[in-house]
Amino acid sequence: KEKSYFVVTLTTLLRVNRPLKLNKLLTTYWCLGTLPEKDLPISTEVFLTLGIISLLENILVVAAIIKNKNLHSPIYFFICSLAVADMLVSVSNALETIVIELINSGSLTIPVTFIKSMDNVFDSMICSSQLASICSLLAIAIDRYITIFYALRYHSIVTIRRALLVIASIWTCCTSTMVLICLITMFFTMLVLMASLYVHMFLLARQHMKRIAALQGNAPIQQCANMKSFITLTILLGVFVVCWAPFFLHLILMITCPRNPYCTCFMSHFNMYLILIMCNSVIDPIIYAFRRQEMRKTFKEIFCWCINYA
């Protein structure tokens, strides 16, 4: 029997008596033609709490970059792009959870066509923000590479105009229609590129700083700052991989071995992988706050302004 792609009915949704994610239901039906096995249940409040925390944190990051003119530089614009992507991931997951909960409880009755349109919006937000996160991290890695190894030419190579063009290109490409295999391919391709770039940067930067220390007795302040920035972004990449890898492994298993009992067992924890994704959006702003003094200073100013205004 021929199975249509990305089709879900209202009766199917109402039969699901747990907060299943819409995109999980659709992608599983698309690949297998059957409904997914029961997932590990996670409280709706957990999704909502993480979504709200991530939203507030990333709004704070964007506000800090807009407010502080010292942060109006290419690297912070890339960080701003990453914050927006993180924010969209958490907001889309939180909103999706609310809608599913309302439908399951019978509090919300809406037409099937509207459910399909709404689901397409949620899926597009999740996929677009995921690809935007990867591309933003790659842009940050390239920026740090140029900063460390082409320091004298950095301001002529990486201008604000070029940075904004890169960000615009990232979001334009990421909002185009992407299939599941393309999403997985993009993830691993970008991951290999970023990992290669970071390893190359780390080895050469270490060698470069040793030579400077041997000639001058100590490394210049700028080189130390660049190294600290490199370490910060390495932490960002590591957190990103840890939080997103289970989700992409889930997608791979769903395509390659959907009926294998071991694969089914792994895929039954899909909601946990969504929680990890949302945790990544919560952790990133904390890394900015602890690793960047200018960001910490601006955060404090915003908090003081909010307290005085209240």
C-alpha positions as CSV (number, residue, x, y, z in Angstrom):
1,K,0.0,0.0,0.0
2,E,1.4,3.4,-1.0
3,K,2.1,5.7,1.9
4,S,1.9,9.4,1.6
5,Y,4.8,11.6,2.9
6,F,4.3,13.9,5.9
7,V,0.6,13.2,6.4
8,V,-1.1,13.0,9.9
9,T,-4.7,13.0,10.8
10,L,-6.5,14.5,13.8
11,T,-7.7,11.0,14.9
12,T,-4.1,9.8,14.9
13,L,-3.0,12.6,17.1
14,L,-5.9,12.1,19.5
15,R,-5.1,8.4,19.8
16,V,-1.6,9.3,21.1
17,N,-2.0,9.7,24.9
18,R,1.4,11.0,25.7
19,P,3.3,14.2,24.8
20,L,4.8,12.8,21.5
21,K,6.6,15.3,19.4
22,L,4.8,16.1,16.1
23,N,8.0,15.9,14.1
24,K,8.9,12.5,15.6
25,L,5.5,11.1,14.6
26,L,5.7,12.4,11.1
27,T,9.3,11.4,10.4
28,T,8.7,7.9,11.7
29,Y,5.5,7.5,9.7
30,W,7.4,8.8,6.6
31,C,10.1,6.2,7.0
32,L,8.2,3.2,8.2
33,G,4.5,3.9,7.4
34,T,3.6,3.0,11.0
35,L,3.3,4.9,14.3
36,P,6.4,5.0,16.5
37,E,6.9,2.8,19.5
38,K,6.1,4.3,22.9
39,D,8.7,6.8,24.0
40,L,10.2,7.3,27.4
41,P,7.7,9.7,29.0
42,I,9.1,13.1,30.1
43,S,7.0,15.7,31.9
44,T,5.7,18.5,29.8
45,E,6.8,20.9,32.5
46,V,10.5,19.9,31.8
47,F,10.1,21.0,28.2
48,L,8.4,24.2,29.1
49,T,10.9,25.1,31.8
50,L,13.9,24.5,29.6
51,G,12.2,26.4,26.8
52,I,11.6,29.5,29.0
53,I,15.1,29.5,30.5
54,S,16.7,29.2,27.0
55,L,14.4,31.9,25.6
56,L,15.3,34.4,28.5
57,E,19.1,33.5,28.3
58,N,19.4,33.9,24.6
59,I,17.3,37.1,24.5
60,L,19.8,38.4,27.1
61,V,22.7,37.5,24.8
62,V,21.2,39.3,21.8
63,A,20.3,42.3,24.0
64,A,23.8,42.5,25.4
65,I,25.3,42.5,21.9
66,I,22.9,45.1,20.7
67,K,23.4,47.3,23.7
68,N,27.2,47.3,24.1
69,K,29.0,48.9,21.1
70,N,32.2,47.1,22.1
71,L,30.5,43.9,21.1
72,H,29.6,45.2,17.6
73,S,32.2,43.1,15.9
74,P,32.0,40.1,13.5
75,I,32.7,37.5,16.1
76,Y,29.8,38.7,18.3
77,F,27.5,38.9,15.4
78,F,28.2,35.2,14.7
79,I,27.5,34.5,18.4
80,C,24.3,36.5,18.1
81,S,23.3,34.3,15.1
82,L,24.0,31.2,17.2
83,A,21.9,32.6,20.1
84,V,19.0,33.2,17.8
85,A,19.3,29.6,16.5
86,D,19.4,28.2,20.0
87,M,16.4,30.3,20.9
88,L,14.4,29.0,17.9
89,V,15.2,25.4,18.8
90,S,13.9,25.7,22.4
91,V,10.9,27.9,21.5
92,S,9.7,25.5,18.7
93,N,10.1,22.4,21.0
94,A,8.3,24.2,23.9
95,L,5.4,25.4,21.7
96,E,5.1,22.0,20.1
97,T,4.9,20.4,23.5
98,I,2.1,22.8,24.5
99,V,0.1,22.1,21.4
100,I,0.4,18.3,21.8
101,E,-0.6,18.5,25.5
102,L,-3.7,20.6,24.6
103,I,-4.7,18.2,21.9
104,N,-4.1,15.1,24.1
105,S,-6.2,16.6,26.9
106,G,-9.0,17.5,24.6
107,S,-8.7,21.2,25.4
108,L,-7.9,22.1,21.8
109,T,-9.8,21.1,18.7
110,I,-8.5,22.4,15.5
111,P,-8.9,21.4,11.8
112,V,-6.6,18.8,10.3
113,T,-5.3,21.1,7.7
114,F,-4.3,23.6,10.3
115,I,-2.5,20.9,12.3
116,K,-0.5,20.0,9.2
117,S,0.4,23.6,8.5
118,M,1.4,24.2,12.1
119,D,3.5,21.1,12.2
120,N,5.3,22.2,9.0
121,V,6.2,25.5,10.8
122,F,7.5,23.7,13.9
123,D,9.6,21.2,11.8
124,S,10.9,24.0,9.6
125,M,12.0,26.0,12.7
126,I,13.8,23.0,14.2
127,C,15.6,22.0,11.0
128,S,16.5,25.6,10.1
129,S,17.8,26.5,13.5
130,Q,19.8,23.2,13.7
131,L,21.5,24.0,10.4
132,A,22.0,27.6,11.4
133,S,23.7,26.5,14.6
134,I,26.1,24.3,12.7
135,C,26.9,27.0,10.1
136,S,27.3,29.7,12.8
137,L,29.7,27.5,14.7
138,L,31.7,27.0,11.5
139,A,31.7,30.7,10.9
140,I,33.0,31.3,14.4
141,A,35.7,28.7,13.9
142,I,36.8,30.3,10.6
143,D,36.8,33.8,12.3
144,R,39.0,32.5,15.2
145,Y,41.3,30.8,12.6
146,I,41.8,34.1,10.8
147,T,42.3,36.0,14.1
148,I,45.0,33.7,15.3
149,F,47.0,33.2,12.1
150,Y,46.2,36.3,10.1
151,A,46.1,38.8,13.0
152,L,47.5,41.7,11.1
153,R,45.1,41.3,8.2
154,Y,42.1,40.3,10.2
155,H,40.2,43.6,10.1
156,S,40.7,43.8,6.3
157,I,39.6,40.2,5.8
158,V,36.7,39.9,8.3
159,T,34.7,43.1,8.0
160,I,31.3,43.8,9.5
161,R,29.7,43.9,6.1
162,R,31.1,40.5,5.1
163,A,30.1,39.0,8.5
164,L,26.5,40.2,8.0
165,L,26.5,38.8,4.4
166,V,27.7,35.4,5.8
167,I,24.9,35.5,8.5
168,A,22.3,36.4,5.9
169,S,23.6,33.6,3.6
170,I,23.4,31.1,6.5
171,W,19.8,31.8,7.3
172,T,18.8,32.0,3.7
173,C,20.2,28.6,2.9
174,C,19.0,27.0,6.2
175,T,15.4,28.1,5.5
176,S,15.2,26.2,2.2
177,T,13.5,22.9,2.0
178,M,15.7,20.1,3.4
179,V,15.1,16.4,3.4
180,L,16.2,14.1,6.3
181,I,19.3,12.7,4.6
182,C,20.5,16.1,3.6
183,L,20.2,17.3,7.3
184,I,22.2,14.3,8.5
185,T,24.8,14.9,5.7
186,M,25.1,18.6,6.6
187,F,25.6,17.8,10.3
188,F,28.5,15.3,9.8
189,T,30.1,17.3,6.9
190,M,30.2,20.5,9.0
191,L,31.3,18.5,12.1
192,V,34.3,17.1,10.2
193,L,35.2,20.6,8.8
194,M,35.0,22.2,12.2
195,A,36.9,19.4,14.0
196,S,39.7,19.6,11.4
197,L,39.8,23.4,11.7
198,Y,40.0,23.3,15.5
199,V,42.7,20.7,15.6
200,H,44.8,22.6,13.0
201,M,44.3,25.9,15.0
202,F,45.2,24.3,18.3
203,L,48.4,22.7,17.0
204,L,49.6,25.7,15.1
205,A,48.6,28.2,17.9
206,R,50.5,26.2,20.5
207,Q,53.6,26.1,18.3
208,H,53.2,29.8,17.5
209,M,53.0,30.8,21.2
210,K,56.0,28.7,22.1
211,R,58.1,30.5,19.5
212,I,57.0,33.9,20.8
213,A,57.6,32.9,24.4
214,A,61.1,31.7,23.5
215,L,61.9,35.1,21.8
216,Q,60.2,37.5,24.1
217,G,60.0,35.7,27.4
218,N,56.2,35.7,27.5
219,A,53.4,35.7,25.0
220,P,51.7,38.9,24.1
221,I,48.4,39.8,25.8
222,Q,46.5,39.6,22.4
223,Q,47.8,36.1,21.8
224,C,46.6,35.0,25.2
225,A,43.2,36.5,24.6
226,N,43.0,34.8,21.2
227,M,43.9,31.5,22.8
228,K,41.2,32.0,25.5
229,S,38.7,32.8,22.8
230,F,39.7,29.6,21.0
231,I,39.2,27.5,24.1
232,T,35.8,29.0,24.7
233,L,34.6,28.1,21.2
234,T,36.1,24.7,21.5
235,I,33.9,24.2,24.6
236,L,30.9,25.4,22.6
237,L,31.7,22.8,19.9
238,G,32.1,20.1,22.4
239,V,28.8,20.8,24.1
240,F,27.1,21.0,20.7
241,V,28.3,17.6,19.7
242,V,27.4,16.0,23.0
243,C,23.9,17.4,23.0
244,W,23.0,16.9,19.3
245,A,24.8,13.6,18.5
246,P,22.1,11.3,20.0
247,F,19.4,13.1,18.0
248,F,21.2,12.5,14.7
249,L,22.1,9.0,15.6
250,H,18.4,8.5,16.2
251,L,17.7,9.7,12.7
252,I,20.3,7.5,11.2
253,L,19.0,4.4,13.0
254,M,15.4,5.3,11.9
255,I,16.6,5.1,8.3
256,T,19.0,2.2,8.4
257,C,17.5,-0.3,11.0
258,P,14.0,0.9,12.0
259,R,12.9,-2.6,13.0
260,N,16.0,-3.9,14.8
261,P,15.3,-4.4,18.5
262,Y,18.5,-2.6,19.6
263,C,17.7,0.3,17.3
264,T,14.1,0.4,18.6
265,C,15.4,0.5,22.2
266,F,17.7,3.5,21.4
267,M,14.9,5.3,19.5
268,S,12.5,4.9,22.4
269,H,14.4,7.6,24.2
270,F,13.6,10.2,21.6
271,N,12.2,12.7,24.1
272,M,15.4,12.5,26.1
273,Y,17.4,13.5,23.0
274,L,15.1,16.5,22.6
275,I,15.8,17.5,26.2
276,L,19.5,17.3,25.4
277,I,19.0,19.6,22.4
278,M,17.2,22.1,24.6
279,C,20.0,21.8,27.3
280,N,22.5,22.9,24.6
281,S,20.5,26.1,24.1
282,V,20.5,26.7,27.9
283,I,24.3,26.0,28.3
284,D,25.6,28.1,25.5
285,P,24.8,31.5,27.1
286,I,26.3,30.3,30.4
287,I,29.5,29.6,28.5
288,Y,29.5,33.2,27.1
289,A,28.9,34.6,30.6
290,F,31.7,32.7,32.3
291,R,34.3,32.9,29.5
292,R,33.9,36.5,28.2
293,Q,34.4,39.4,30.5
294,E,32.8,42.0,28.3
295,M,29.6,39.9,28.1
296,R,29.6,39.5,31.9
297,K,29.9,43.2,32.3
298,T,27.0,43.9,29.9
299,F,24.8,41.2,31.5
300,K,25.3,42.9,34.9
301,E,24.3,46.3,33.4
302,I,21.2,44.8,31.9
303,F,20.2,43.2,35.2
304,C,20.8,46.4,37.1
305,W,18.7,48.3,34.5
306,C,15.8,45.8,34.8
307,I,15.9,46.0,38.6
308,N,15.9,49.8,38.6
309,Y,13.1,49.8,36.0
310,A,11.0,47.4,38.0
